Amino acid sequence: MHVIQVSEFGGPEVLVPAVAEVPEPGPGQAVVQVAAAGVNFIDVYHRTGRYPNDLPLTPGMEAAGRVVAVAPDVDQVAVGDRVAWANQIGAYAEYAAVPVGYLVPVPDVVSDESAAAVLLQGMTAHMLTHDIHRVRSGDTILVHAAAGGMGLLLTQLVTAMGGRVIGTVSTAAKEELARGAGAAEVIRYTEVDDVAAKVRELTDGVGVDAVYDGVGASTFDASLASLRRRGVLALYGAASGPVPPVDPIRLMRAGSVWLTRPTMVDYTATRAELLERAGDVLGRVAAGTLHVAVSERYPLAEARRAHEDLEGRRTTGKLLLIP
């Protein structure tokens, strides 16, 4: 089978097409023929070694496809089942051996591409809006990178829960996408000297109830300064780089605000929680109330180009690799 292999940590150039044996299922595993794999910033962290893994490695934390083999001890899935998974590395391949505890069923009306495009980011958006700061009717939420894959999903969920989204984007085209997803206000950060001051202006000086920030270093200060008293800053990623160490006194001075750095692993800690969260996300897609924007599809061998486009912020919506 064809795979993408990383033999040394580094830039997109270390994503090298290779040939490997089709895996056999080990105990508790199923082998899935991958129909589509999602491209996410966590893949960049694995590729660069920021999140260390043993080398060589095949990146990719999200995919959908069909089960082609199961271990003798497996009865949760069967050959022929359509499944998706997240938070298990190895998706940049034609076949992957996956512990069955990570696999979730895909509704018949949801395509493989949609399932692969929504699961990791959709569950993350669900975690942020339902657990980290549960959106209530009337809340105002600041969503950074509102035209990206995560931003579009967050905006839809916040709006569906009765919240008002202020989104940040870089261009007019991205503003149109964010507004199309439901953003009430959009700040083009390339044209504004002080994002936090603009947020204060749009909230009559009060600030926002929560900030969902996956950008990190370049947005952190503005995020903190945009919060209302006792607001929540959920830092779920660091696309622009890691945030320097923070003196907790800053949280007090900002209005006794909360800062959290959640990870999906802790919010799908049990099989029941995973199935509930994934089921809600995929159920919304099946019902047509959560829309997945796939902006680019790349052949598996072009994983390097996908990472270059992602890191270069040349994309909107979701990126997929198609084996």
Backbone bond lengths (Angstrom), bond angles and torsions (degrees), N, CA, C in turn:
res aa  C-N    CA-C-N  psi(-1)  N-CA   C-N-CA  omega(-1)  CA-C   N-CA-C  phi
1 M - - - 1.460 - - 1.528 109.06 -
2 H 1.354 115.25 161.55 1.451 121.42 176.13 1.527 109.18 -92.67
3 V 1.329 115.05 139.11 1.457 121.87 178.28 1.524 108.47 -139.66
4 I 1.322 115.44 167.39 1.457 121.76 167.46 1.524 106.88 -106.45
5 Q 1.319 115.84 129.25 1.458 119.99 -175.64 1.525 110.49 -123.27
6 V 1.334 114.88 139.89 1.462 122.37 174.60 1.527 107.24 -113.57
7 S 1.329 116.70 116.94 1.461 121.60 -179.77 1.515 112.78 -103.46
8 E 1.328 117.08 -13.67 1.459 122.73 174.53 1.523 107.80 -149.97
9 F 1.328 116.71 147.17 1.453 120.91 179.94 1.524 109.65 -73.62
10 G 1.342 115.13 144.91 1.461 118.00 -179.87 1.502 112.29 166.51
11 G 1.330 115.20 -154.42 1.454 122.55 -177.77 1.514 112.37 -77.14
12 P 1.342 117.11 -174.87 1.474 120.83 -178.18 1.518 114.09 -55.90
13 E 1.340 116.73 -24.23 1.470 120.03 -178.19 1.517 113.34 -65.37
14 V 1.351 118.44 -16.48 1.471 119.82 179.78 1.526 111.88 -80.96
15 L 1.323 117.96 -4.19 1.472 121.98 175.55 1.525 108.37 -82.65
16 V 1.316 116.49 97.96 1.460 121.98 -170.28 1.530 110.49 -112.30
17 P 1.335 118.62 126.50 1.468 120.17 173.74 1.533 110.38 -62.93
18 A 1.317 115.90 138.95 1.459 121.17 -178.67 1.521 109.12 -146.37
19 V 1.325 115.80 171.55 1.464 122.34 176.65 1.520 108.02 -118.04
20 A 1.326 116.33 134.71 1.467 121.61 -178.97 1.525 108.78 -139.09
21 E 1.324 116.10 165.36 1.456 120.80 175.33 1.528 110.10 -70.71
22 V 1.315 116.50 142.75 1.462 120.03 172.02 1.520 108.00 -63.05
23 P 1.344 118.59 128.37 1.467 119.70 -174.62 1.526 112.47 -70.40
24 E 1.316 114.82 152.42 1.455 122.03 169.29 1.527 107.69 -98.43
25 P 1.322 118.42 146.08 1.467 119.16 -179.49 1.523 111.88 -71.24
26 G 1.323 116.23 127.04 1.447 120.59 172.91 1.518 110.18 -84.34
27 P 1.315 118.23 -179.30 1.475 120.46 179.01 1.526 111.36 -54.72
28 G 1.328 115.32 130.52 1.455 120.74 178.26 1.513 114.46 74.70
29 Q 1.340 117.18 14.43 1.459 120.28 -176.76 1.526 112.20 -117.36
30 A 1.338 113.82 158.91 1.458 122.43 168.12 1.521 107.59 -127.30
31 V 1.307 116.87 147.71 1.461 121.52 174.40 1.522 107.70 -98.02
32 V 1.334 114.64 127.81 1.462 121.37 -176.99 1.524 108.99 -114.45
33 Q 1.326 116.28 129.93 1.456 120.40 170.35 1.528 107.13 -79.91
34 V 1.312 116.03 116.76 1.462 121.38 -171.18 1.530 110.04 -78.81
35 A 1.324 116.23 122.69 1.463 121.58 176.18 1.519 110.92 -91.57
36 A 1.313 116.88 -33.37 1.466 121.70 179.48 1.520 108.14 -159.14
37 A 1.316 115.80 142.60 1.464 121.77 177.85 1.521 109.42 -124.32
38 G 1.319 116.82 135.27 1.447 121.13 178.45 1.521 111.53 -79.07
39 V 1.323 115.62 147.36 1.465 122.35 175.05 1.524 107.35 -107.74
40 N 1.334 116.21 123.36 1.459 121.80 -174.80 1.520 110.59 -133.58
41 F 1.336 116.39 161.16 1.458 119.55 -179.78 1.528 112.03 -64.39
42 I 1.327 117.89 -25.51 1.459 118.32 177.08 1.531 110.47 -63.39
43 D 1.340 117.42 -27.64 1.460 120.43 176.22 1.527 110.63 -64.92
44 V 1.330 116.08 -35.65 1.466 120.76 176.07 1.528 109.93 -64.15
45 Y 1.332 116.46 -42.98 1.466 120.00 179.30 1.522 111.00 -61.97
46 H 1.342 117.40 -38.16 1.465 120.46 176.70 1.530 110.89 -68.51
47 R 1.321 116.07 -41.81 1.474 120.48 -178.01 1.525 112.23 -63.68
48 T 1.324 116.65 -38.09 1.456 120.88 -177.50 1.521 113.46 -85.67
49 G 1.334 116.91 -11.95 1.453 120.46 -178.11 1.508 113.85 88.16
50 R 1.322 116.67 3.86 1.465 118.34 176.89 1.523 110.47 -62.46
51 Y 1.328 116.33 -38.37 1.453 122.03 167.58 1.527 105.67 -105.15
52 P 1.315 119.70 99.29 1.464 121.81 -170.42 1.529 113.12 -66.21
53 N 1.314 115.07 143.12 1.461 124.10 171.70 1.522 107.82 -141.64
54 D 1.313 115.34 160.73 1.454 119.02 174.52 1.524 109.92 -68.32
55 L 1.322 116.17 145.35 1.462 122.57 177.51 1.525 109.26 -105.54
56 P 1.332 118.12 151.28 1.464 126.13 -6.96 1.529 111.40 -72.51
57 L 1.334 115.64 158.03 1.459 119.29 179.30 1.519 109.95 -136.95
58 T 1.312 114.54 153.85 1.465 122.04 171.11 1.518 106.89 -106.57
59 P 1.342 118.60 114.81 1.456 120.50 -176.50 1.533 112.06 -72.16
60 G 1.321 113.69 -177.53 1.459 121.03 175.76 1.500 112.36 106.34
61 M 1.333 116.37 119.26 1.461 121.93 -174.58 1.519 112.79 -114.03
62 E 1.336 117.84 12.44 1.470 119.00 -172.99 1.522 108.82 -159.57
63 A 1.323 116.56 132.55 1.462 119.85 178.98 1.519 109.80 -164.28
64 A 1.318 114.13 169.46 1.468 121.40 174.26 1.512 108.27 -141.61
65 G 1.328 115.74 152.43 1.454 120.27 179.42 1.514 110.83 175.95
66 R 1.326 115.44 -153.97 1.461 120.94 -175.31 1.528 110.24 -124.26
67 V 1.320 115.82 138.64 1.460 121.57 178.90 1.530 109.57 -70.21
68 V 1.355 115.59 129.35 1.470 119.77 179.67 1.529 112.42 -116.01
69 A 1.334 117.85 -12.60 1.468 120.91 177.98 1.521 108.65 -162.02
70 V 1.326 116.12 149.18 1.463 121.03 177.23 1.520 109.07 -135.83
71 A 1.320 115.63 152.76 1.461 120.75 175.43 1.528 110.00 -71.43
72 P 1.323 117.70 157.24 1.468 120.32 -178.37 1.530 113.71 -59.52
73 D 1.328 117.15 -26.39 1.468 119.04 -177.04 1.527 113.27 -90.22
74 V 1.324 117.29 7.49 1.469 121.18 -175.65 1.520 110.56 -99.19
75 D 1.343 116.28 126.96 1.465 119.74 173.74 1.530 112.30 -130.35
76 Q 1.355 117.36 1.90 1.467 119.68 179.93 1.521 112.68 -76.42
77 V 1.342 117.03 -28.52 1.467 121.37 176.92 1.514 108.38 -133.99
78 A 1.343 115.77 163.03 1.459 121.10 -178.76 1.518 109.55 -134.31
79 V 1.315 115.28 159.79 1.460 120.27 176.59 1.532 109.33 -56.08
80 G 1.326 115.29 131.86 1.456 121.30 -178.78 1.515 114.35 100.61
81 D 1.336 117.85 -15.82 1.466 120.40 179.65 1.528 110.69 -67.45
82 R 1.327 114.95 141.28 1.470 120.66 171.50 1.519 108.26 -89.37
83 V 1.324 115.64 127.35 1.465 120.56 -174.13 1.528 109.37 -139.55
84 A 1.334 114.36 164.84 1.459 121.92 171.29 1.516 107.58 -139.23
85 W 1.337 115.77 161.56 1.458 118.51 175.91 1.520 110.27 -150.12
86 A 1.321 114.67 161.18 1.456 122.68 174.55 1.524 108.08 -143.89
87 N 1.348 114.60 161.78 1.469 121.71 176.63 1.517 114.31 65.79
88 Q 1.319 116.81 25.81 1.464 121.50 173.77 1.519 107.21 -136.72
89 I 1.315 117.02 118.23 1.460 121.60 -171.29 1.525 111.37 -71.93
90 G 1.355 115.67 152.81 1.456 120.84 176.04 1.509 115.34 118.84
91 A 1.338 118.16 16.77 1.461 120.97 -172.66 1.526 113.96 -81.85
92 Y 1.328 118.70 -17.29 1.465 121.01 -179.53 1.532 109.00 -79.90
93 A 1.305 116.27 68.19 1.461 121.26 -175.73 1.522 109.04 -161.73
94 E 1.340 115.63 163.82 1.465 119.57 176.75 1.521 111.56 -76.39
95 Y 1.331 116.80 -28.74 1.466 121.76 177.16 1.519 107.94 -138.62
96 A 1.318 116.43 148.94 1.465 120.60 178.12 1.520 109.43 -142.66
97 A 1.333 116.18 138.31 1.460 122.00 172.97 1.523 107.51 -91.86
98 V 1.339 116.36 119.18 1.466 121.49 -170.84 1.527 109.53 -125.34
99 P 1.330 118.47 132.12 1.469 119.47 171.87 1.523 109.69 -57.34
100 V 1.320 116.49 131.58 1.466 119.06 -172.27 1.524 112.93 -65.50
101 G 1.331 117.70 -18.60 1.448 120.08 177.16 1.509 113.73 -63.74
102 Y 1.337 116.92 -18.78 1.468 121.51 178.96 1.523 112.82 -91.61
103 L 1.315 117.85 -15.16 1.466 121.06 -173.41 1.527 111.19 -82.03
104 V 1.330 115.20 137.38 1.466 120.93 176.79 1.524 107.95 -125.82
105 P 1.335 117.43 146.87 1.459 119.97 179.71 1.521 111.74 -71.67
106 V 1.316 115.85 146.01 1.465 122.08 178.43 1.526 108.53 -105.07
107 P 1.342 118.72 124.03 1.472 120.37 178.48 1.522 111.27 -57.95
108 D 1.330 115.61 148.40 1.468 120.91 -176.87 1.521 112.54 -56.19
109 V 1.329 117.92 -34.80 1.466 120.66 -174.16 1.529 112.61 -84.95
110 V 1.336 117.26 -2.76 1.467 121.13 179.03 1.526 108.61 -100.91
111 S 1.323 116.99 124.70 1.459 120.84 -178.44 1.525 110.71 -71.70
112 D 1.340 115.17 161.01 1.457 119.97 175.96 1.525 110.77 -58.70
113 E 1.327 116.68 -42.08 1.462 119.91 -179.43 1.523 111.25 -62.76
114 S 1.313 116.87 -43.91 1.464 119.58 179.78 1.529 111.01 -64.08
115 A 1.326 116.55 -41.33 1.469 120.22 179.91 1.523 110.72 -63.84
116 A 1.344 116.41 -44.44 1.461 119.95 179.56 1.519 111.64 -67.27
117 A 1.319 116.69 -29.85 1.464 120.92 -177.42 1.517 113.31 -79.98
118 V 1.322 117.73 -23.66 1.467 119.29 -170.00 1.513 114.74 -109.12
119 L 1.328 119.25 -20.66 1.463 118.64 -164.74 1.532 112.63 -65.42
120 L 1.315 118.50 -55.90 1.464 120.04 -175.83 1.529 110.95 -66.70
121 Q 1.313 116.94 -52.09 1.461 119.46 179.93 1.519 111.64 -68.05
122 G 1.325 117.37 -36.44 1.461 120.24 179.59 1.515 111.94 -64.80
123 M 1.340 117.08 -43.65 1.466 119.61 178.05 1.528 110.93 -67.67
124 T 1.337 116.70 -34.21 1.461 119.36 176.39 1.518 110.63 -65.65
125 A 1.327 116.92 -44.97 1.464 120.55 177.31 1.523 110.80 -62.30
126 H 1.317 117.19 -38.91 1.461 122.01 178.16 1.522 110.10 -63.61
127 M 1.341 117.32 -44.65 1.452 122.30 177.70 1.529 111.18 -58.16
128 L 1.318 116.34 -45.82 1.463 120.55 -177.57 1.520 111.96 -65.80
129 T 1.315 117.08 -42.81 1.465 120.62 -173.82 1.522 113.37 -84.89
130 H 1.332 117.49 -20.95 1.464 120.52 -176.82 1.524 113.82 -108.00
131 D 1.340 117.57 -20.82 1.467 120.10 -174.64 1.531 113.48 -125.47
132 I 1.321 117.66 -49.28 1.462 120.33 -175.70 1.525 109.79 -67.16
133 H 1.294 117.35 -54.55 1.474 122.72 165.94 1.514 106.12 -135.89
134 R 1.312 116.00 103.53 1.463 119.55 -179.33 1.518 109.19 -69.80
135 V 1.307 115.67 119.24 1.462 121.22 -176.47 1.518 110.22 -69.62
136 R 1.313 115.25 130.45 1.464 122.03 175.68 1.521 109.02 -112.55
137 S 1.305 115.72 155.43 1.460 120.39 178.31 1.521 109.39 -56.44
138 G 1.315 115.97 128.59 1.453 121.01 179.93 1.513 114.47 97.18
139 D 1.341 118.33 -10.83 1.464 120.80 177.06 1.527 110.58 -66.04
140 T 1.321 115.52 149.19 1.460 121.13 170.87 1.520 107.67 -114.48
141 I 1.326 115.63 128.15 1.460 122.14 -173.84 1.526 109.10 -123.55
142 L 1.333 116.27 133.66 1.460 121.33 173.44 1.525 108.54 -93.24
143 V 1.326 116.26 123.94 1.467 122.66 -179.98 1.522 108.19 -117.86
144 H 1.325 116.65 113.55 1.458 120.53 176.87 1.529 110.17 -79.70
145 A 1.336 115.01 152.70 1.474 121.51 -179.11 1.528 109.82 52.13
146 A 1.318 114.87 53.12 1.467 120.54 -170.81 1.519 113.76 -68.78
147 A 1.325 118.57 -13.99 1.461 120.93 178.49 1.522 112.79 -98.15
148 G 1.333 117.44 -0.31 1.462 120.28 176.67 1.514 110.97 -80.06
149 G 1.323 115.67 177.25 1.465 119.19 -178.72 1.510 112.47 -57.31
150 M 1.337 117.14 -48.39 1.464 121.03 178.21 1.518 111.02 -66.57
151 G 1.321 116.94 -44.41 1.456 120.44 -176.70 1.511 113.11 -59.80
152 L 1.326 116.74 -40.97 1.467 120.27 179.78 1.524 111.12 -66.51
153 L 1.338 116.94 -39.82 1.462 119.70 178.32 1.523 111.06 -68.26
154 L 1.335 117.21 -44.91 1.460 120.53 178.25 1.523 111.30 -58.97
155 T 1.312 116.25 -44.55 1.465 120.08 -178.87 1.515 111.20 -60.96
156 Q 1.325 117.03 -42.52 1.466 120.04 178.60 1.524 111.48 -63.65
157 L 1.337 117.00 -44.82 1.461 119.80 -177.43 1.523 111.22 -67.63
158 V 1.328 117.38 -45.20 1.466 120.11 179.21 1.524 110.20 -58.60
159 T 1.317 116.35 -45.91 1.462 120.74 -178.75 1.524 111.51 -63.87
160 A 1.334 116.66 -41.62 1.467 120.56 179.50 1.517 111.53 -64.18
161 M 1.330 117.42 -26.96 1.467 121.78 -179.58 1.529 112.79 -90.13
162 G 1.326 116.42 5.92 1.457 120.38 175.84 1.509 114.79 93.93
163 G 1.340 117.30 8.35 1.453 120.82 179.98 1.519 112.03 -89.98
164 R 1.321 114.38 166.99 1.470 123.15 178.21 1.515 107.64 -113.31
165 V 1.322 117.19 126.98 1.459 122.30 -176.79 1.520 110.41 -102.03
166 I 1.339 114.65 130.24 1.453 122.27 163.17 1.515 105.83 -105.99
167 G 1.313 117.74 116.41 1.456 121.38 -177.10 1.509 111.72 -106.56
168 T 1.335 116.85 151.30 1.457 120.92 171.78 1.527 109.06 -112.04
169 V 1.339 115.13 138.34 1.464 122.19 179.18 1.524 108.11 -145.25
170 S 1.335 116.09 175.04 1.459 119.93 -178.13 1.516 114.37 -107.18
171 T 1.336 118.43 -21.64 1.465 120.36 -173.27 1.528 111.40 -137.09
172 A 1.332 115.03 166.45 1.465 120.72 177.67 1.521 111.10 -64.03
173 A 1.339 116.55 -38.91 1.468 119.49 179.41 1.521 110.81 -63.40
174 K 1.323 117.00 -40.18 1.457 120.33 178.46 1.531 110.92 -70.31
175 E 1.315 117.45 -32.97 1.467 119.78 175.43 1.524 110.49 -61.36
176 E 1.319 116.10 -41.62 1.467 119.98 179.14 1.524 111.02 -61.22
177 L 1.319 117.07 -41.58 1.467 120.78 177.92 1.519 111.19 -63.02
178 A 1.327 116.37 -45.41 1.463 120.28 -178.64 1.521 111.28 -63.06
179 R 1.310 116.77 -43.20 1.472 119.93 178.45 1.524 110.57 -65.79
180 G 1.328 116.46 -35.23 1.453 119.89 177.71 1.512 112.73 -63.96
181 A 1.336 116.74 -28.40 1.467 121.29 177.99 1.519 112.46 -83.14
182 G 1.350 116.47 -9.40 1.460 119.48 176.12 1.513 115.85 121.59
183 A 1.332 118.88 1.70 1.464 120.22 -179.59 1.525 110.21 -62.82
184 A 1.338 116.02 128.78 1.461 120.95 179.68 1.517 111.78 -77.04
185 E 1.339 115.67 -37.13 1.462 122.07 179.38 1.522 108.27 -134.20
186 V 1.324 116.34 145.07 1.461 120.55 178.68 1.523 108.86 -132.78
187 I 1.324 115.76 130.14 1.462 122.64 177.78 1.533 107.94 -107.25
188 R 1.315 116.35 121.44 1.461 119.67 172.70 1.524 107.05 -86.12
189 Y 1.319 115.56 103.70 1.462 119.33 -172.48 1.524 112.47 -67.30
190 T 1.334 116.91 -16.29 1.464 120.34 176.81 1.521 111.82 -75.36
191 E 1.329 117.15 -13.20 1.460 120.99 -176.09 1.528 112.63 -117.99
192 V 1.330 116.41 4.94 1.472 121.16 -177.32 1.524 108.65 -123.04
193 D 1.328 116.37 130.77 1.465 120.06 -179.27 1.527 112.44 -72.99
194 D 1.336 116.56 -33.59 1.462 120.62 -173.83 1.521 109.07 -136.95
195 V 1.335 116.07 98.45 1.463 120.79 -177.58 1.524 110.59 -61.99
196 A 1.329 117.82 -43.30 1.466 120.51 -178.44 1.525 111.54 -62.05
197 A 1.333 117.40 -39.09 1.463 120.30 178.16 1.527 110.50 -64.17
198 K 1.316 116.70 -38.35 1.468 120.32 177.99 1.520 110.49 -66.59
199 V 1.344 116.70 -39.32 1.465 120.32 176.84 1.529 109.90 -61.59
200 R 1.319 117.00 -43.88 1.469 120.79 178.45 1.524 110.66 -60.77
201 E 1.318 115.75 -40.60 1.471 119.84 178.37 1.524 111.15 -62.10
202 L 1.332 116.79 -40.25 1.465 121.17 -177.38 1.526 112.58 -77.10
203 T 1.333 116.83 -11.74 1.479 120.70 -179.85 1.525 111.56 -118.08
204 D 1.325 116.17 23.83 1.477 121.41 179.25 1.527 111.90 53.46
205 G 1.318 116.46 36.67 1.442 121.52 175.75 1.519 115.85 84.05
206 V 1.335 117.64 -4.39 1.468 121.25 -173.98 1.526 112.14 -80.93
207 G 1.309 117.88 -41.25 1.459 122.07 -172.24 1.516 111.49 97.10
208 V 1.315 116.34 174.64 1.463 121.48 -175.56 1.520 111.09 -96.22
209 D 1.327 115.24 156.09 1.465 120.76 179.07 1.521 112.15 -70.77
210 A 1.325 116.78 -33.12 1.460 121.11 -179.95 1.513 109.45 -154.71
211 V 1.324 114.97 153.53 1.461 122.48 171.60 1.515 107.68 -121.07
212 Y 1.326 116.65 128.33 1.456 122.08 172.78 1.527 106.81 -103.75
213 D 1.326 116.40 107.75 1.460 122.42 -168.80 1.521 109.93 -122.18
214 G 1.317 116.69 109.74 1.454 121.52 175.27 1.515 112.26 -107.04
215 V 1.331 117.15 8.90 1.461 121.55 -176.28 1.518 111.31 -92.50
216 G 1.340 116.80 -45.05 1.459 119.43 172.11 1.509 115.01 95.56
217 A 1.331 116.95 -118.26 1.459 122.20 -167.87 1.520 113.62 -54.79
218 S 1.324 117.78 -44.64 1.461 120.22 -173.07 1.524 113.55 -79.21
219 T 1.316 118.38 -13.66 1.467 121.08 -177.37 1.520 113.65 -115.28
220 F 1.337 117.93 -11.63 1.459 120.54 -169.79 1.525 112.76 -57.71
221 D 1.319 117.75 -47.99 1.465 120.04 -177.28 1.523 111.29 -61.18
222 A 1.333 116.54 -44.04 1.461 119.71 178.66 1.520 111.10 -65.93
223 S 1.313 117.14 -35.95 1.467 120.61 178.24 1.522 110.41 -61.75
224 L 1.319 115.62 -48.12 1.462 120.44 -178.92 1.528 110.65 -62.01
225 A 1.324 116.35 -40.74 1.459 120.70 -177.64 1.523 112.84 -75.71
226 S 1.312 118.13 -10.14 1.472 121.89 -178.09 1.523 113.01 -92.27
227 L 1.332 117.70 -8.61 1.462 121.23 -173.43 1.530 112.45 -79.02
228 R 1.301 114.88 145.54 1.465 120.41 168.23 1.524 108.56 -75.01
229 R 1.307 115.74 171.37 1.468 120.29 174.27 1.534 109.73 -57.10
230 R 1.315 115.36 132.39 1.472 124.31 -179.43 1.535 112.48 63.25
231 G 1.311 116.94 23.61 1.457 120.74 176.05 1.521 112.22 -74.96
232 V 1.328 116.21 174.09 1.465 123.07 -174.82 1.531 110.12 -121.47
233 L 1.323 115.99 125.82 1.461 121.74 172.15 1.525 108.01 -105.70
234 A 1.318 116.04 110.42 1.464 122.43 178.95 1.515 108.35 -101.43
235 L 1.313 115.80 105.90 1.457 122.47 -179.91 1.528 107.11 -95.41
236 Y 1.330 117.01 101.83 1.463 119.48 -172.67 1.527 112.70 -106.02
237 G 1.334 117.50 1.85 1.455 120.49 179.37 1.510 109.82 -168.10
238 A 1.329 115.49 178.44 1.463 120.72 -177.41 1.522 109.62 -148.06
239 A 1.330 116.10 60.43 1.461 120.66 -176.30 1.517 112.24 -61.16
240 S 1.355 117.89 -29.72 1.456 120.85 -179.38 1.522 112.58 -95.76
241 G 1.321 116.96 1.79 1.455 121.36 -178.71 1.516 111.38 121.86
242 P 1.335 117.04 164.53 1.466 120.76 -177.12 1.526 112.29 -71.11
243 V 1.322 115.08 149.46 1.463 121.38 176.60 1.529 108.59 -79.36
244 P 1.336 118.13 132.86 1.468 119.97 176.69 1.529 110.73 -62.04
245 P 1.338 117.52 162.02 1.466 120.46 178.10 1.528 111.88 -51.96
246 V 1.344 115.29 141.67 1.457 121.93 -174.62 1.525 110.05 -114.55
247 D 1.324 117.03 127.73 1.458 121.89 173.44 1.525 108.39 -73.48
248 P 1.325 119.02 122.56 1.469 120.46 -178.77 1.534 113.76 -56.89
249 I 1.327 117.20 -21.73 1.462 119.42 177.45 1.528 111.00 -60.16
250 R 1.341 116.18 -28.30 1.471 119.01 177.95 1.527 111.11 -62.17
251 L 1.308 116.96 -33.92 1.467 120.21 179.10 1.518 110.60 -68.03
252 M 1.310 116.88 -38.02 1.458 120.85 176.49 1.520 110.47 -64.69
253 R 1.330 116.33 -48.26 1.460 120.09 -177.02 1.521 112.90 -66.61
254 A 1.318 116.55 -25.16 1.467 120.30 177.95 1.523 112.33 -78.81
255 G 1.335 117.41 -3.79 1.461 120.33 177.94 1.508 113.24 115.02
256 S 1.338 116.40 37.42 1.470 120.78 -178.07 1.525 111.33 54.28
257 V 1.332 115.09 45.88 1.463 120.10 -176.30 1.530 110.04 -84.08
258 W 1.326 114.80 166.29 1.454 122.97 -179.24 1.527 109.43 -107.91
259 L 1.337 115.87 139.62 1.458 122.13 174.68 1.515 108.39 -124.82
260 T 1.327 116.84 129.61 1.461 120.51 178.79 1.522 109.40 -138.16
261 R 1.330 115.30 147.72 1.468 122.07 175.58 1.527 107.64 -123.57
262 P 1.345 116.53 82.14 1.470 119.82 -174.03 1.524 112.24 -80.38
263 T 1.319 115.63 157.43 1.455 122.20 171.65 1.524 108.32 -130.52
264 M 1.320 115.32 143.45 1.456 120.51 -175.28 1.527 112.64 -60.49
265 V 1.330 117.16 -30.48 1.466 120.25 -178.94 1.527 110.96 -55.20
266 D 1.329 117.36 -37.89 1.459 120.92 -178.18 1.527 112.81 -79.39
267 Y 1.316 116.62 -11.71 1.462 120.14 -179.84 1.531 112.23 -111.65
268 T 1.333 115.22 8.65 1.474 122.15 166.75 1.527 106.40 -134.95
269 A 1.317 115.00 45.84 1.466 121.12 -170.64 1.524 112.97 -71.63
270 T 1.314 117.81 -21.86 1.462 121.91 177.20 1.519 109.37 -120.86
271 R 1.315 115.75 158.46 1.465 120.64 177.98 1.529 110.37 -59.89
272 A 1.326 116.89 -39.61 1.467 120.07 -179.69 1.518 111.27 -63.58
273 E 1.338 116.59 -41.23 1.465 119.70 -179.85 1.524 110.71 -67.23
274 L 1.333 117.18 -40.62 1.460 120.87 177.53 1.523 110.64 -59.77
275 L 1.336 116.92 -49.25 1.461 120.15 -177.59 1.521 111.78 -64.29
276 E 1.325 116.44 -36.53 1.466 119.57 179.36 1.534 110.78 -67.46
277 R 1.334 116.16 -46.52 1.463 118.97 -177.00 1.531 110.93 -69.46
278 A 1.332 116.29 -46.16 1.465 119.68 178.74 1.517 110.82 -63.84
279 G 1.332 116.52 -39.68 1.458 120.29 179.91 1.511 112.21 -63.11
280 D 1.342 117.06 -38.71 1.461 120.23 178.30 1.521 110.52 -65.24
281 V 1.344 116.44 -45.49 1.465 120.22 -179.23 1.523 111.42 -63.63
282 L 1.340 116.92 -51.77 1.465 119.74 -178.85 1.524 111.37 -66.74
283 G 1.339 116.24 -31.64 1.456 119.66 176.81 1.509 112.09 -64.81
284 R 1.321 117.32 -37.56 1.469 120.78 177.31 1.528 110.60 -66.83
285 V 1.343 115.81 -38.98 1.463 118.98 176.53 1.525 109.99 -63.76
286 A 1.327 116.72 -43.99 1.462 120.97 -179.90 1.524 111.68 -62.23
287 A 1.341 116.00 -35.79 1.466 120.45 -178.73 1.521 112.71 -81.30
288 G 1.320 117.13 -9.61 1.457 120.39 -179.66 1.511 114.17 82.21
289 T 1.339 118.08 13.42 1.462 120.72 -179.61 1.532 112.40 -97.36
290 L 1.327 117.59 -8.79 1.455 122.22 174.15 1.522 107.13 -129.66
291 H 1.306 115.88 118.40 1.464 121.05 -173.66 1.523 110.24 -103.03
292 V 1.313 115.15 134.74 1.464 122.08 -178.36 1.522 108.36 -103.96
293 A 1.319 116.17 121.79 1.456 121.17 -179.58 1.523 109.50 -100.54
294 V 1.331 116.91 101.51 1.468 121.52 174.75 1.522 107.04 -90.46
295 S 1.339 115.84 113.48 1.466 118.56 -174.67 1.519 112.81 -93.90
296 E 1.335 117.07 -30.40 1.465 119.91 -177.94 1.518 110.28 -143.24
297 R 1.334 114.85 140.97 1.463 122.42 173.71 1.526 107.64 -122.39
298 Y 1.321 116.87 128.84 1.460 121.86 -177.84 1.527 108.93 -120.74
299 P 1.329 117.50 142.76 1.468 118.06 168.16 1.529 109.42 -59.51
300 L 1.316 116.61 151.07 1.463 120.99 -178.87 1.527 111.51 -51.58
301 A 1.319 116.92 -41.13 1.468 120.86 -176.32 1.522 112.39 -65.29
302 E 1.337 118.03 -13.84 1.463 121.17 -178.26 1.521 111.77 -103.04
303 A 1.324 116.61 31.33 1.465 120.31 176.98 1.523 111.34 -58.19
304 R 1.313 116.91 -36.73 1.469 119.73 178.90 1.525 110.61 -57.71
305 R 1.317 117.55 -46.68 1.469 120.65 -179.41 1.522 110.97 -63.76
306 A 1.325 116.94 -37.37 1.464 120.48 178.07 1.526 110.42 -61.05
307 H 1.328 117.27 -43.63 1.466 120.67 179.35 1.523 111.15 -67.55
308 E 1.317 117.44 -38.72 1.460 120.27 177.84 1.521 111.02 -62.33
309 D 1.322 116.63 -41.93 1.466 120.31 178.92 1.523 111.22 -67.60
310 L 1.342 116.52 -40.99 1.460 120.40 -179.49 1.524 110.67 -63.56
311 E 1.325 116.25 -50.07 1.461 119.35 -177.76 1.523 112.20 -70.23
312 G 1.321 117.01 -26.71 1.453 120.53 178.13 1.516 113.67 -81.23
313 R 1.342 116.69 1.53 1.469 122.27 179.77 1.531 111.41 54.99
314 R 1.326 115.08 36.82 1.461 120.56 178.76 1.531 111.84 -94.05
315 T 1.326 116.75 6.11 1.452 119.96 -172.41 1.519 111.34 -122.97
316 T 1.319 114.11 161.66 1.465 122.41 168.22 1.513 106.32 -128.28
317 G 1.344 116.34 163.23 1.456 118.30 177.58 1.514 112.48 62.22
318 K 1.315 116.28 -152.02 1.459 123.38 -170.68 1.531 111.82 -103.83
319 L 1.337 115.55 145.09 1.461 122.50 175.00 1.528 108.90 -108.54
320 L 1.335 115.88 137.53 1.464 121.35 179.25 1.509 110.64 -126.54
321 L 1.333 115.96 145.76 1.455 122.90 166.12 1.522 108.28 -101.62
322 I 1.335 115.99 132.80 1.460 121.54 -178.84 1.522 108.88 -114.30
323 P 1.340 118.69 106.39 1.462 120.15 178.63 1.542 111.66 -61.06
